[in-house]
């Protein structure tokens, strides 16, 4: 009888455990739906956590070539109330330019004619006729200002306003060159109403036009800023990235998009990641006086000479009376122009906070996992164990969120997953408590007639017993070129448009492989590509990033060849690419003339990478790297030593390596056989053991076949050399160095 009662109670307890888990799952689903809806209180809690992170660990200030020319209270007190006459603003621009500023952007708008222009003053009542005529003959202040702007690299600031009864689009909005990579980004971008511009004469004189409008969050704090946005159905850059674009040559910017939203903006030939709507999260430092230069100091000559040389200069105001202060995540207000300056510093240093498009999905998965752990464990284990485990898991996630911020600058919401876990834990603990109380009552009632009171108390206390179970820096350079491009081009002699489409398709694939690894595309030279890593944004693992990009480029060329073979048949001429990689110190920055320059890299490393690309054809292998690359990443990639060569233009020999695969290839048994055979061949070659070298080449080709790597061209090169040395042995003191006579 007791056994049957225990069995019935155990089954009832199991049913109640099942029902409590169903209720827990229902709550979890509701919480996930709440997160997807993201109402104001949920977003506010998340934002407050991100603010707290910045307040605990604000960005460490590192000097960047960014400066603010401040229309501060001292300048206004010394030189007169704002707005100043435009001829004074012209003088300010001229002096900033003369001090060597790279480019200037105005966080100020000049939308109305200068009321102090001589012709405007002449219109006032009471002016004598001869004085009026003299004033009318003087130059217009706005024209003077525009002339000064035209002689420099200046970005005019624009903003968005909502005009009553005016919903049209302005016809005189100046376009900024841009392109789209991927999906159409316009559905994702923040959209602003009618654009308030500067006077036409000022807009026409400027090299760039940036929008400084930003939207605060519902609590009034400015946490994000649009890197790219839409105003009057036109795609524009924000003020800071537009200043960087103009300073680095004024090339078109590009918006990179996928089906989930915007991935980033290519500006200054560098992909800057953004949120899905094109905004960025600036990582702020407290306000710093050394960012600012007083406008009065410039105009009166008190500023030290060269203070602005090479700097990106933002002209704005910190004057209290002009009220250009914004609440920030640091808990204090900051001048709007300094926020723009910090965005620019973030872009240059690669220190923007990142909240990827996948962040919400990650947080939903984590919320679901935390909830499921609690739902599964609470009914099955003691409360103490579950509470300790829950605290450990939630603390671990909170620590992970903090680590993502502190080490990776990634914003991962610490609040909602933990709040959802706490609510789920409270529900499951409450249901568990009610279940245990109910079970205790049932045990006492059921067993009170059959067993001793001591056993009833024991079972009551332990219900589980009822169940059984423009600087010098180190860069990595990449050069790629198409082998036999002349022959391919000749096959399209009757279809030049088809050749253009092929090259666009090919260069797009290579460009995406480089940008995916945060590389900078220096230039396209016909069918050739030059790229580098670690400038202008820091890339700590730049040699590895370049190697990954090179392998991805090779894979994408193979995909294009497969597609073309399917489209045009087996007789199509396939694209074969050679790639050279080298790491070393370079000079990188804006180079050219005063009126036309490019952001590029110069130095011996650049030349060496180009020479290595040319050598790839001789060795029959696609990717060749020098010893500087191999030293830093050799253990993480499949690389073999090819030769020691003295390239054209260099006195010292260089050891070169073939990059053949990633770590996965290194783990294949056939790779060890190939690497060993190559090492034996190189050792035999160096000591003039021609028979041993040829035997090792046989094993090398066999191992290459097992790996799917064609080593025949490489083997043929060494067989030809060995045959030549048999006929004409190398001289005494031969060091094994091959002299590359051609580029």
VMD Tcl script that draws the C-alpha trace (Angstrom):
set ca {
  {0.00 0.00 0.00}
  {2.79 2.44 0.95}
  {4.63 1.63 -2.30}
  {1.52 2.43 -4.33}
  {1.00 5.70 -2.43}
  {4.65 6.67 -2.96}
  {4.31 5.89 -6.67}
  {1.12 7.95 -6.99}
  {2.68 10.91 -5.13}
  {5.85 10.68 -7.22}
  {3.78 10.77 -10.41}
  {1.80 13.73 -9.07}
  {5.02 15.52 -8.17}
  {6.35 14.86 -11.68}
  {3.18 16.32 -13.18}
  {3.51 19.40 -10.96}
  {7.19 19.75 -11.92}
  {6.12 19.56 -15.56}
  {3.41 22.17 -15.07}
  {5.83 24.53 -13.28}
  {8.25 24.21 -16.16}
  {5.48 24.97 -18.62}
  {4.68 28.13 -16.64}
  {8.37 29.00 -16.57}
  {8.61 28.53 -20.34}
  {5.53 30.71 -20.82}
  {7.14 33.48 -18.75}
  {10.41 33.11 -20.69}
  {8.61 33.38 -24.03}
  {6.80 36.49 -22.79}
  {10.07 38.03 -21.65}
  {11.71 37.30 -25.01}
  {8.77 38.93 -26.78}
  {9.14 41.93 -24.46}
  {12.80 42.24 -25.41}
  {11.99 42.10 -29.11}
  {9.39 44.86 -28.62}
  {12.01 46.80 -26.60}
  {9.72 49.28 -24.80}
  {11.11 52.47 -23.32}
  {11.85 51.19 -19.79}
  {13.80 48.18 -21.16}
  {15.86 50.41 -23.47}
  {16.41 52.95 -20.68}
  {17.74 50.27 -18.32}
  {20.12 49.00 -20.99}
  {21.33 52.52 -21.78}
  {21.91 53.25 -18.10}
  {24.14 50.17 -17.87}
  {26.17 51.27 -20.89}
  {26.49 54.74 -19.33}
  {27.74 53.17 -16.11}
  {30.40 51.26 -18.03}
  {31.72 54.49 -19.53}
  {31.62 56.24 -16.17}
  {33.59 53.41 -14.54}
  {36.11 53.19 -17.35}
  {36.06 56.18 -19.68}
  {38.28 56.06 -22.72}
  {41.94 56.65 -22.01}
  {42.96 59.82 -23.79}
  {45.63 59.41 -26.44}
  {46.55 62.49 -28.46}
  {45.17 62.40 -32.00}
  {45.58 65.01 -34.75}
  {42.22 66.55 -33.87}
  {41.75 70.09 -32.53}
  {38.84 72.38 -31.68}
  {39.00 76.08 -32.49}
  {36.78 77.40 -29.74}
  {34.51 80.41 -30.03}
  {34.65 80.55 -26.26}
  {33.51 83.10 -23.71}
  {37.01 84.63 -23.57}
  {37.03 85.14 -27.36}
  {33.59 86.72 -27.35}
  {34.55 88.98 -24.45}
  {37.75 90.08 -26.20}
  {36.54 90.37 -29.80}
  {32.85 91.15 -29.47}
  {29.54 89.39 -29.32}
  {28.56 86.55 -31.59}
  {27.94 86.40 -34.51}
  {31.21 87.88 -35.64}
  {31.57 89.64 -39.01}
  {32.32 87.19 -41.80}
  {35.54 89.02 -42.71}
  {36.80 88.03 -39.24}
  {35.72 84.45 -39.92}
  {37.63 84.65 -43.21}
  {40.71 85.75 -41.28}
  {40.20 82.85 -38.87}
  {40.06 80.31 -41.73}
  {43.12 81.84 -43.37}
  {45.19 81.68 -40.19}
  {44.11 78.12 -39.38}
  {45.08 77.07 -42.91}
  {48.39 78.92 -42.75}
  {49.26 77.07 -39.54}
  {49.09 73.79 -41.48}
  {45.66 72.35 -40.64}
  {44.80 69.32 -42.78}
  {41.13 70.34 -43.07}
  {38.55 72.47 -41.26}
  {34.90 71.76 -40.40}
  {32.37 74.20 -38.98}
  {30.00 73.13 -36.22}
  {28.37 76.49 -36.91}
  {25.94 77.46 -39.66}
  {25.92 80.67 -41.68}
  {22.45 80.62 -43.18}
  {21.81 84.38 -43.35}
  {23.81 87.22 -44.95}
  {26.24 89.04 -42.67}
  {24.41 92.02 -41.16}
  {27.79 93.77 -40.82}
  {28.71 93.60 -44.53}
  {29.47 97.12 -45.80}
  {26.56 97.07 -48.26}
  {24.14 96.06 -45.48}
  {25.45 98.80 -43.20}
  {25.02 101.30 -46.02}
  {21.28 100.54 -46.08}
  {20.77 101.88 -42.57}
  {19.05 105.20 -42.06}
  {21.15 108.26 -41.36}
  {24.24 107.20 -43.31}
  {25.70 110.14 -45.31}
  {25.56 109.71 -49.08}
  {29.32 109.77 -49.63}
  {29.88 107.25 -46.85}
  {27.08 105.07 -48.23}
  {28.72 105.04 -51.66}
  {32.09 104.22 -50.14}
  {30.61 101.34 -48.14}
  {28.93 99.88 -51.22}
  {32.29 99.78 -53.00}
  {33.85 97.64 -50.25}
  {34.00 93.83 -50.63}
  {31.07 91.83 -49.28}
  {31.96 90.01 -46.02}
  {30.26 86.78 -47.14}
  {32.27 86.84 -50.37}
  {35.48 87.34 -48.38}
  {34.56 84.40 -46.17}
  {33.78 82.21 -49.20}
  {37.08 83.18 -50.84}
  {39.00 82.13 -47.73}
  {37.07 78.83 -47.67}
  {37.85 78.16 -51.33}
  {41.57 78.46 -50.59}
  {41.47 75.74 -47.96}
  {39.93 72.32 -47.35}
  {36.74 73.25 -45.54}
  {33.60 71.32 -44.60}
  {30.51 73.42 -43.99}
  {28.22 72.31 -41.22}
  {24.55 71.73 -41.98}
  {21.62 70.86 -39.78}
  {18.04 69.71 -40.07}
  {15.02 71.85 -39.27}
  {11.30 71.31 -39.49}
  {9.61 74.21 -41.25}
  {5.87 74.64 -40.82}
  {3.96 73.90 -44.00}
  {7.10 73.06 -45.97}
  {7.58 69.40 -46.72}
  {9.30 69.75 -50.08}
  {12.83 68.80 -51.07}
  {15.35 71.55 -51.74}
  {16.67 71.60 -55.27}
  {19.92 73.36 -54.36}
  {21.31 70.77 -51.92}
  {24.96 70.04 -52.81}
  {25.62 66.38 -53.46}
  {28.39 64.47 -51.68}
  {29.84 61.61 -53.79}
  {28.95 58.19 -52.45}
  {28.31 54.58 -53.40}
  {26.46 51.57 -51.99}
  {28.09 48.19 -51.32}
  {25.42 45.54 -51.03}
  {21.74 46.19 -50.33}
  {20.10 49.61 -50.63}
  {20.84 51.27 -47.24}
  {18.14 53.94 -47.39}
  {15.43 51.91 -45.57}
  {17.78 51.52 -42.58}
  {19.18 55.04 -42.28}
  {17.96 57.66 -39.82}
  {15.92 60.21 -41.73}
  {15.88 63.92 -41.01}
  {13.50 66.57 -42.39}
  {14.36 69.67 -44.37}
  {18.04 70.66 -44.53}
  {19.20 74.04 -43.25}
  {22.24 75.06 -45.28}
  {24.72 77.88 -45.35}
  {24.52 80.75 -47.82}
  {24.94 79.44 -51.39}
  {28.20 81.40 -51.89}
  {29.63 79.65 -48.80}
  {28.34 76.18 -49.73}
  {29.74 76.50 -53.26}
  {33.20 77.37 -51.94}
  {33.48 74.39 -49.58}
  {35.00 70.99 -50.43}
  {32.59 69.11 -48.18}
  {29.22 69.35 -46.49}
  {28.56 67.49 -43.23}
  {25.42 67.28 -41.12}
  {25.91 67.88 -37.40}
  {22.35 67.01 -36.37}
  {22.04 64.23 -33.79}
  {19.10 62.81 -31.90}
  {19.17 62.22 -28.17}
  {17.71 59.11 -26.61}
  {14.28 59.52 -24.97}
  {15.97 60.45 -21.68}
  {17.75 63.36 -23.39}
  {21.25 61.85 -23.37}
  {23.34 61.88 -26.55}
  {24.73 58.35 -26.72}
  {24.85 57.79 -30.46}
  {25.60 59.86 -33.52}
  {24.83 59.11 -37.17}
  {27.93 58.41 -39.23}
  {25.70 58.36 -42.29}
  {22.11 59.61 -42.54}
  {19.44 60.86 -44.91}
  {18.27 64.44 -45.18}
  {15.68 65.36 -47.80}
  {16.11 61.92 -49.42}
  {19.85 62.48 -49.83}
  {22.53 60.33 -48.22}
  {25.02 62.43 -46.25}
  {27.89 61.91 -43.81}
  {27.96 63.36 -40.34}
  {30.29 66.28 -39.71}
  {33.21 64.24 -38.29}
  {33.45 61.57 -41.03}
  {32.93 64.22 -43.72}
  {35.92 66.13 -42.31}
  {38.00 62.94 -42.47}
  {36.84 62.29 -46.05}
  {37.86 65.75 -47.21}
  {41.17 65.62 -45.31}
  {42.16 62.35 -47.02}
  {41.50 63.44 -50.57}
  {37.75 63.88 -50.84}
  {37.05 60.51 -52.47}
  {33.51 59.15 -52.45}
  {32.37 57.37 -49.33}
  {30.54 54.05 -49.48}
  {27.80 52.53 -47.34}
  {28.17 48.78 -46.83}
  {24.91 46.96 -46.15}
  {23.53 43.48 -45.74}
  {19.99 42.19 -45.36}
  {20.01 42.91 -41.60}
  {21.09 46.54 -41.88}
  {24.12 48.71 -42.35}
  {27.50 47.12 -41.57}
  {29.64 50.22 -41.84}
  {30.85 53.16 -43.87}
  {33.97 53.13 -46.04}
  {35.54 56.56 -45.54}
  {39.20 57.46 -45.97}
  {39.48 53.99 -47.59}
  {38.71 52.30 -44.29}
  {35.59 50.45 -43.18}
  {34.21 52.03 -40.00}
  {31.67 49.63 -38.44}
  {28.28 51.09 -37.49}
  {25.00 49.97 -35.98}
  {22.29 48.79 -38.33}
  {20.92 52.33 -38.75}
  {24.29 53.88 -39.58}
  {24.93 55.31 -36.11}
  {28.01 54.86 -33.95}
  {28.52 54.79 -30.20}
  {31.35 57.19 -29.33}
  {33.63 56.08 -26.51}
  {34.18 59.28 -24.57}
  {36.86 60.75 -22.39}
  {36.06 63.55 -19.94}
  {36.30 67.00 -21.48}
  {39.92 68.10 -21.95}
  {41.25 71.63 -22.29}
  {44.14 70.49 -24.53}
  {41.67 69.68 -27.31}
  {40.76 73.37 -27.52}
  {42.45 76.39 -29.03}
  {40.77 79.74 -28.33}
  {39.73 81.56 -31.51}
  {40.99 84.80 -29.96}
  {44.48 83.29 -29.58}
  {44.55 82.49 -33.30}
  {43.27 85.87 -34.42}
  {45.62 87.80 -32.15}
  {48.68 85.66 -32.90}
  {49.05 84.25 -29.39}
  {48.73 80.63 -30.51}
  {52.10 78.82 -30.76}
  {53.15 78.36 -34.37}
  {52.41 74.87 -35.73}
  {49.83 74.03 -33.05}
  {47.34 72.99 -35.75}
  {49.80 71.50 -38.24}
  {48.42 68.27 -39.70}
  {45.30 68.45 -37.52}
  {41.67 67.95 -38.39}
  {40.15 71.16 -37.03}
  {36.57 71.60 -35.86}
  {35.33 75.14 -35.34}
  {32.62 75.38 -32.68}
  {31.73 76.93 -29.37}
  {31.91 76.19 -25.69}
  {30.49 79.61 -24.76}
  {27.84 79.25 -22.10}
  {25.56 81.83 -23.70}
  {25.42 79.99 -27.03}
  {24.00 76.87 -25.33}
  {25.68 74.20 -27.44}
  {26.02 71.70 -24.59}
  {24.75 68.12 -24.65}
  {24.17 65.60 -21.83}
  {26.54 62.64 -22.28}
  {26.83 59.08 -20.93}
  {29.60 60.28 -18.63}
  {26.96 62.00 -16.52}
  {28.08 65.52 -17.46}
  {27.25 67.87 -20.31}
  {29.81 68.51 -23.02}
  {30.07 71.01 -25.85}
  {28.58 69.57 -29.01}
  {31.75 70.32 -30.98}
  {33.80 68.25 -28.52}
  {31.49 65.28 -29.07}
  {32.18 65.56 -32.82}
  {35.91 65.78 -32.05}
  {35.74 62.65 -29.91}
  {33.90 60.77 -32.68}
  {36.77 61.72 -34.99}
  {39.32 60.54 -32.42}
  {37.42 57.26 -32.10}
  {37.48 56.73 -35.87}
  {41.20 57.49 -36.15}
  {42.14 55.26 -33.20}
  {39.64 52.49 -33.97}
  {38.13 52.95 -30.50}
  {34.44 53.35 -31.29}
  {32.15 51.29 -29.13}
  {30.50 48.58 -31.20}
  {27.01 47.22 -30.93}
  {26.80 44.88 -33.91}
  {23.61 44.04 -35.76}
  {23.82 40.59 -34.16}
  {23.86 41.93 -30.58}
  {20.10 41.59 -30.09}
  {20.17 38.00 -31.35}
  {23.07 37.18 -29.01}
  {21.23 38.72 -26.04}
  {18.04 36.84 -26.88}
  {19.96 33.56 -27.07}
  {21.69 34.27 -23.74}
  {18.36 35.22 -22.15}
  {16.83 31.99 -23.41}
  {19.78 29.90 -22.20}
  {19.80 31.45 -18.72}
  {16.05 30.99 -18.45}
  {16.18 27.38 -19.63}
  {18.96 26.53 -17.17}
  {16.85 27.89 -14.33}
  {13.64 26.22 -15.59}
  {15.38 22.85 -15.87}
  {17.38 22.95 -12.64}
  {15.12 24.62 -10.07}
  {12.55 21.80 -9.83}
  {15.27 19.13 -9.85}
  {17.80 20.36 -7.29}
  {17.95 21.87 -3.85}
  {17.30 25.59 -3.58}
  {20.78 26.33 -2.18}
  {22.53 24.67 -5.09}
  {20.28 26.37 -7.62}
  {20.72 29.79 -6.02}
  {24.51 29.46 -5.96}
  {24.54 28.22 -9.55}
  {22.21 31.02 -10.67}
  {24.35 33.67 -8.99}
  {27.51 32.21 -10.55}
  {25.96 32.04 -14.03}
  {24.47 35.53 -13.88}
  {27.66 36.98 -12.42}
  {29.61 35.21 -15.15}
  {27.42 36.77 -17.81}
  {27.68 40.21 -16.19}
  {31.46 39.76 -16.08}
  {31.43 38.70 -19.72}
  {29.45 41.81 -20.64}
  {31.95 43.97 -18.77}
  {34.89 42.17 -20.43}
  {33.31 42.70 -23.86}
  {33.18 46.43 -23.08}
  {36.53 46.82 -21.35}
  {38.60 44.61 -23.66}
  {36.68 44.54 -26.93}
  {34.68 47.82 -26.79}
  {31.57 45.78 -27.57}
  {28.26 46.72 -25.95}
  {26.43 43.63 -24.72}
  {23.35 44.34 -22.57}
  {23.99 43.15 -19.00}
  {20.54 44.11 -17.72}
  {17.75 42.33 -19.56}
  {19.19 38.78 -19.60}
  {19.92 39.04 -15.86}
  {16.55 40.66 -15.11}
  {14.79 37.93 -17.11}
  {16.81 35.27 -15.27}
  {15.92 36.80 -11.89}
  {12.21 36.96 -12.76}
  {12.29 33.37 -14.04}
  {14.15 32.27 -10.92}
  {11.60 34.02 -8.71}
  {8.72 32.34 -10.52}
  {10.32 28.89 -10.49}
  {11.40 29.26 -6.85}
  {7.89 30.32 -5.87}
  {6.35 27.41 -7.77}
  {8.94 25.08 -6.27}
  {8.13 26.33 -2.77}
  {4.39 25.85 -3.34}
  {5.04 22.41 -4.79}
  {7.16 21.39 -1.81}
  {4.60 22.71 0.66}
  {1.90 20.82 -1.15}
  {4.03 17.68 -1.18}
  {4.74 18.01 2.54}
  {1.05 18.19 3.26}
  {0.38 15.21 1.00}
  {3.15 13.20 2.64}
  {1.86 13.87 6.11}
  {-1.69 13.08 5.05}
  {-0.84 9.96 3.04}
  {1.81 8.43 5.21}
  {0.52 9.45 8.59}
  {-1.65 6.33 8.69}
  {1.07 3.91 7.51}
  {4.52 4.97 8.78}
  {6.06 6.47 11.86}
  {5.90 10.22 12.44}
  {9.72 10.37 12.26}
  {9.63 9.04 8.67}
  {6.88 11.46 7.78}
  {8.98 14.33 9.10}
  {12.02 13.08 7.20}
  {10.09 12.77 3.92}
  {8.51 16.15 4.54}
  {11.89 17.76 5.02}
  {13.38 15.94 2.01}
  {10.74 15.43 -0.73}
  {13.50 14.41 -3.17}
  {13.61 11.08 -1.35}
  {10.35 10.22 -3.14}
  {12.05 10.28 -6.53}
  {14.91 8.25 -8.12}
  {16.55 10.59 -10.37}
  {51.16 61.03 -42.07}
  {53.30 58.80 -39.61}
  {55.90 56.05 -39.49}
  {54.41 52.83 -38.38}
  {54.61 49.11 -39.00}
  {52.31 47.93 -41.79}
  {51.62 44.71 -43.61}
  {51.47 45.28 -47.37}
  {49.60 43.16 -49.90}
  {50.00 43.30 -53.67}
  {47.93 41.17 -56.02}
  {47.95 40.94 -59.79}
  {46.29 38.82 -62.47}
  {48.65 36.57 -64.39}
  {48.11 36.61 -68.11}
  {45.64 39.48 -67.96}
  {46.64 40.61 -71.45}
  {45.47 37.29 -72.89}
  {42.19 37.49 -70.96}
  {41.64 41.07 -72.13}
  {42.38 40.05 -75.71}
  {39.64 37.41 -75.53}
  {37.20 40.26 -74.83}
  {38.40 42.50 -77.67}
  {34.93 42.39 -79.23}
  {33.17 42.75 -75.87}
  {34.81 45.58 -73.85}
  {31.70 45.88 -71.71}
  {32.02 42.21 -70.75}
  {35.64 42.80 -69.72}
  {34.53 45.72 -67.55}
  {31.88 43.60 -65.88}
  {34.40 40.80 -65.26}
  {36.94 43.16 -63.70}
  {34.29 44.80 -61.51}
  {33.15 41.37 -60.37}
  {36.73 40.30 -59.71}
  {37.83 43.48 -57.91}
  {34.65 43.52 -55.80}
  {35.44 40.02 -54.54}
  {39.02 40.97 -53.70}
  {37.96 44.24 -52.07}
  {35.42 42.52 -49.84}
  {38.05 40.00 -48.72}
  {40.36 42.87 -47.74}
  {37.66 44.97 -46.04}
  {36.36 41.96 -44.12}
  {39.77 41.83 -42.43}
  {39.77 45.65 -41.79}
  {42.38 46.28 -44.45}
  {42.90 49.59 -46.25}
  {42.70 49.51 -50.05}
  {45.42 51.87 -51.25}
  {44.72 51.74 -54.96}
  {43.62 49.71 -57.97}
  {46.18 49.57 -60.78}
  {44.24 48.06 -63.66}
  {43.89 44.43 -62.62}
  {46.25 44.85 -59.65}
  {45.38 45.73 -56.05}
  {47.55 47.31 -53.34}
  {46.33 47.16 -49.75}
  {47.76 47.50 -46.29}
  {46.88 46.90 -42.64}
  {47.40 48.91 -39.43}
  {46.62 52.35 -40.84}
  {44.78 54.62 -40.50}
  {43.09 52.48 -37.87}
  {45.08 50.26 -35.51}
  {45.06 46.54 -36.33}
  {47.17 44.75 -33.71}
  {47.20 41.41 -35.59}
  {47.82 42.97 -39.00}
  {50.16 40.24 -40.39}
  {47.59 37.53 -39.57}
  {44.75 39.69 -40.93}
  {46.62 40.12 -44.21}
  {47.25 36.37 -44.45}
  {43.57 35.63 -43.84}
  {42.63 38.19 -46.49}
  {45.08 36.69 -49.01}
  {43.66 33.18 -48.51}
  {40.11 34.54 -48.78}
  {41.05 36.35 -52.01}
  {42.31 33.10 -53.46}
  {39.14 31.27 -52.43}
  {36.93 33.94 -53.99}
  {38.88 33.89 -57.25}
  {38.34 30.11 -57.38}
  {34.60 30.67 -56.84}
  {34.52 33.21 -59.68}
  {36.37 30.78 -61.96}
  {33.88 28.00 -61.11}
  {30.97 30.33 -61.85}
  {32.50 31.47 -65.16}
  {33.19 27.85 -66.17}
  {29.52 27.06 -65.49}
  {28.39 30.17 -67.40}
  {30.75 30.09 -70.41}
  {31.97 26.50 -70.66}
  {35.27 24.72 -70.03}
  {37.11 26.76 -72.69}
  {36.92 30.00 -70.74}
  {40.24 31.61 -69.76}
  {40.46 31.36 -65.99}
  {41.77 34.10 -63.70}
  {45.01 33.29 -61.92}
  {46.19 35.63 -59.18}
  {49.60 36.20 -57.63}
  {49.86 37.79 -54.19}
  {52.85 39.21 -52.30}
  {52.93 39.99 -48.55}
  {55.51 41.88 -46.50}
  {55.56 43.42 -43.01}
  {57.76 46.32 -41.98}
  {58.09 50.00 -41.17}
  {56.53 52.38 -43.70}
  {55.65 56.02 -44.03}
  {51.87 56.32 -44.32}
  {49.70 59.39 -44.75}
  {48.47 61.96 -47.25}
  {51.01 62.33 -50.03}
  {50.95 64.39 -53.19}
  {50.70 68.10 -53.91}
  {48.94 70.92 -52.09}
  {45.94 70.54 -54.38}
  {45.80 66.78 -54.98}
  {46.98 64.07 -52.67}
  {46.27 60.47 -51.70}
  {46.39 58.53 -48.46}
  {49.07 55.96 -49.24}
  {52.11 54.10 -47.92}
  {55.73 54.41 -49.01}
  {58.87 52.53 -48.08}
  {61.05 49.52 -48.69}
  {58.32 47.18 -47.41}
  {55.98 48.42 -50.16}
  {58.57 47.72 -52.84}
  {59.37 44.29 -51.41}
  {55.71 43.24 -51.34}
  {55.40 44.26 -55.00}
  {58.51 42.25 -55.93}
  {57.21 39.19 -54.05}
  {53.96 39.32 -55.99}
  {55.98 39.25 -59.20}
  {57.98 36.24 -57.99}
  {54.85 34.17 -57.32}
  {54.60 33.25 -61.01}
  {58.18 31.90 -61.08}
  {57.54 29.54 -58.17}
  {54.15 28.32 -59.41}
  {52.51 29.19 -56.08}
  {49.90 31.87 -55.48}
  {50.86 33.65 -52.26}
  {54.42 34.57 -51.29}
  {55.37 36.22 -47.98}
  {58.69 37.40 -46.62}
  {60.37 36.31 -43.40}
  {58.90 39.24 -41.43}
  {55.40 37.90 -42.03}
  {56.46 34.31 -41.35}
  {58.15 35.27 -38.08}
  {54.93 36.76 -36.69}
  {52.32 34.29 -37.95}
  {54.16 31.19 -39.15}
  {52.78 29.00 -36.38}
  {49.17 29.82 -37.28}
  {49.30 29.23 -41.04}
  {50.53 26.54 -43.42}
  {53.75 28.06 -44.80}
  {56.87 26.55 -46.38}
  {60.23 28.14 -47.10}
  {60.69 28.60 -50.86}
  {64.03 30.25 -51.37}
  {66.47 32.93 -50.39}
  {66.43 35.59 -53.09}
  {68.02 38.94 -53.77}
  {65.19 40.88 -55.42}
  {65.84 43.62 -57.92}
  {66.78 46.85 -56.18}
  {67.85 45.23 -52.87}
  {71.35 44.29 -51.72}
  {70.48 41.91 -48.90}
  {68.84 38.53 -49.58}
  {65.33 37.81 -48.32}
  {63.95 34.44 -47.24}
  {60.56 33.92 -48.87}
  {57.72 31.58 -47.96}
  {54.61 30.22 -49.65}
  {51.36 30.77 -47.77}
  {49.25 27.72 -48.61}
  {46.52 27.49 -45.99}
  {45.28 28.22 -42.51}
  {45.65 26.30 -39.27}
  {43.24 23.60 -40.49}
  {45.68 22.64 -43.24}
  {48.55 22.46 -40.72}
  {46.61 19.80 -38.83}
  {46.34 17.50 -41.87}
  {48.86 14.60 -41.92}
  {49.76 15.24 -45.54}
  {50.90 18.75 -44.63}
  {53.61 17.39 -42.33}
  {54.83 15.17 -45.18}
  {54.91 18.12 -47.59}
  {56.68 20.41 -45.13}
  {59.25 17.73 -44.26}
  {59.93 16.96 -47.93}
  {60.38 20.65 -48.68}
  {62.76 21.09 -45.73}
  {64.82 18.10 -46.92}
  {64.92 19.46 -50.46}
  {66.05 22.92 -49.29}
  {68.73 21.41 -47.06}
  {70.03 19.19 -49.88}
  {69.99 22.10 -52.34}
  {72.05 24.30 -50.01}
  {74.79 21.64 -49.71}
  {74.71 20.81 -53.48}
  {73.22 17.35 -52.89}
  {71.39 17.31 -56.21}
  {70.27 13.65 -56.01}
  {68.85 14.16 -52.53}
  {67.10 17.30 -53.66}
  {65.43 15.58 -56.59}
  {64.29 12.69 -54.41}
  {62.76 15.12 -51.92}
  {60.98 16.90 -54.79}
  {59.28 13.62 -55.76}
  {57.93 13.21 -52.21}
  {56.92 16.87 -52.12}
  {54.79 16.54 -55.27}
  {53.13 13.39 -53.93}
  {52.24 15.12 -50.65}
  {50.95 18.10 -52.61}
  {48.63 15.85 -54.60}
  {47.22 14.44 -51.35}
  {46.56 17.99 -50.13}
  {45.06 19.14 -53.42}
  {47.99 21.54 -53.90}
  {49.69 21.70 -57.30}
  {53.43 21.71 -56.53}
  {54.53 20.84 -60.07}
  {55.57 24.37 -61.02}
  {57.64 24.76 -57.86}
  {59.24 21.33 -58.35}
  {59.96 22.07 -62.03}
  {61.76 25.30 -61.08}
  {64.16 23.47 -58.76}
  {64.66 20.57 -61.18}
  {65.67 23.09 -63.82}
  {68.10 24.79 -61.43}
  {69.60 21.45 -60.39}
  {70.04 20.43 -64.02}
  {71.79 23.72 -64.71}
  {74.11 23.32 -61.73}
  {75.01 19.79 -62.85}
  {76.18 21.21 -66.15}
  {77.76 24.31 -64.62}
  {78.36 23.83 -60.87}
  {78.05 26.90 -58.66}
  {81.30 28.64 -57.69}
  {83.12 28.22 -54.41}
  {81.49 30.17 -51.59}
  {78.05 29.87 -53.21}
  {75.47 30.78 -50.56}
  {72.37 29.40 -52.26}
  {70.88 32.86 -52.84}
  {68.96 33.26 -56.09}
  {69.26 36.64 -57.81}
  {65.92 37.81 -59.22}
  {66.92 39.93 -62.20}
  {63.38 41.07 -63.08}
  {60.58 42.74 -61.16}
}
mol new
graphics top color blue
foreach p $ca { graphics top sphere $p radius 0.5 }
foreach p [lrange $ca 0 end-1] q [lrange $ca 1 end] { graphics top cylinder $p $q radius 0.2 }
display resetview
